[in-house]
Amino acid sequence: FSLAYMPMRNRVEVSRLMLEDCQCPYEFEVIGFKRWQDIKPKTPLGKVPVLYNFDGKGNDLAQESAITRFLARKLGLCGKSDEEEALVDMLY
């Protein structure tokens, strides 16, 4: 996986911690404030965080909740039933 965000914790921290906890290799790009104006038009919805190439087809995923929920499913952290998934969503 490859994540990108500004030089701060905040919106991508939960996703990053999930990857760390699962010992899943990932890259993390820090987008500085000076570069943001050049990068913004290339991001989905003009926002970060971004999970690059999330589907293996070159598409990028933006918005912290979408990224977190996608990674939770991929990493097996979203619950084993609809009820468990609802409880996990409640925590997030």
N, C-alpha and C positions, 0 to 999 in steps of 0.2 A: 504494500500500500504506500501511497505517497500523499502526504497532507501538506497544506500550506496555510499560514496564518501570519498575522502581524507579530512583532516582537513583544508579546505579552502572553500571559496565560489567558484564561477567560473562556471564550466560546469553543475552543478546540481541546481543552484540557481533559474533559471526560473521554473523548474519543482516543486521545493519546494515552491516557491511563489504561483504557481497556486493551489497547495494543500491547502496552508494556506488561500488563498483568498476564496476558495470554502468551507472552514471549514471542509475539508475532513481529517479524522484521518489517520495518517501515522507514521511509525517508520523511524528513520534516524540513520544509523550506520556510525560512523566515523571510517574509516580505516586508522590507523596510518601508517607512512612510514616504521616503523620497521616490522609491520605485512604484508605489501604489498607483499613481496616476497612469503609468504605462501599462500596468498589469490589469487594472480594473476592467477595461473593455473586453479582456480575454476570459474573464471569469463568468460562470453562469450567474445570471441575475446581477452581475456587477458587484458581487459580495464575496467575502471570505468568512469562515474557513472554506477550503476547497479540498475535496478528495479527488485527486487526479486519476483518470482512466479507471474509474471504479468498476466498470463492467467489462474491462479487457478489450473494449472496442474503441477506445479513445475518448469516451464521453466523461465529462467531469461532473461531480456532484457538489452542490453548495448547500448551505444552511445547516447549522449545527445539529438540529434535531434529526434531520434526514440522514446525515452522516452517522450520527450516533446509533440510530436505529438500524441502519444498514449494516454497520460493523457488528452490532450486537447479534444480528441474525447470522452473519458470516462466521463469527467467532464462537457461536453456540452459547451466547450469554442472554438470550432473549426469553428464556423459559421453555419448558418442555410441553406446555399445554397452553390453550388460549387464556386460561385463568392465571397461570404463572406469568405469561407475557403481559397481561393486564397489570399485575402487581409490579413487574419490572417497570412498565410505563409509568405507573403511579410514582415510583421513586425518582424517575427522571423528570 
